[in-house]
Amino acid sequence: MRALLLLAFLAVVVIALSRLPTAWRARLPRAARSRDELVKDPVCQTYVLRSRAIRSEVGGGAPAFFCSRECAARFQRGERRA
């Protein structure tokens, strides 16, 4: 009998824990819920999370993403490779 009660309790705990992240995700802003992707710095060829990258507009309004302000400045000066 105890084993059956313990098994039922564990099942309830597992179900509750499996639903917990879903509840947290629903409260997050849409931007935080979207998958963060890697972008490549055109200067040093480093991959960086888009949410942490330095964004700069380049020719034609296309965005470029950089790992640091230094790489963004080098790109603006015309230095394409580190």
N, C-alpha and C positions, 0 to 999 in steps of 0.2 A: 504494500500500500504506500509506504514511504517513497519507494522508488518511482511509483506512478505519479505521486504528487510532485516530486522533484523534477521529473521529466516534464510535467505540465508547466511548472514554474519556469524552467529553462526555456521552454518553447515560447512562453509569453515574453520573457526578457529578450530573446532573440528577435522576435517580431517587433517589439517596441524599439529596439536599437536599430533595426534595419529601416524603420520608418523615420527615425530621428533626423538623419541628414537631409531627407526630402523636405521636412518641415523647415529646417534652417535655410535650405536653398530657396524656398519660396519667399523668404523674407529678404533675401539679398537683392540689390538692384540688378537690373538686367545685364549691365556691363560686367558686373562681378560674376554672374552666372555663366557668361559666355566663356568659351574655352580660350585661354591665353595662348597665343601662338608665338613661335620663334620667328624673328626677323633677322636678316643678315646686314651687318654694318658694311657699307660699300668701301670704307677706308681700310679697316683692319681685318675685315672678313670674319669678325666674331659674331656668333649668334647670341641674341639677347631677347628676353621676353618683351613683347610689344608693349605691355603695360609699364615696363620700366625703361623703355628706350627713349632717347631724346628724338623728338620728331621735328623735321624741318621740311619745308616746301621746296621742291626743286623745279626745274623748268617745266612749264605746262601745268603747274599746280599739283604734280604728283608728289606724294609724301615719300620721304626717305627717313630711315630710322638708324640711329647711331647709338653706340654703347656709352659714349661720353660726350661732353661739350667739346673736348679737345678734338675728337674725330669729326664732329660737326663743323668745327672751325677749319680743320684741314680740308674738308670737302668743299667748303665755301671758297677757300683759296685755290682750289683746283688740284689738290693732291688727292689722287684716287686710291693709292695703295700706301700702306704703312711701310 
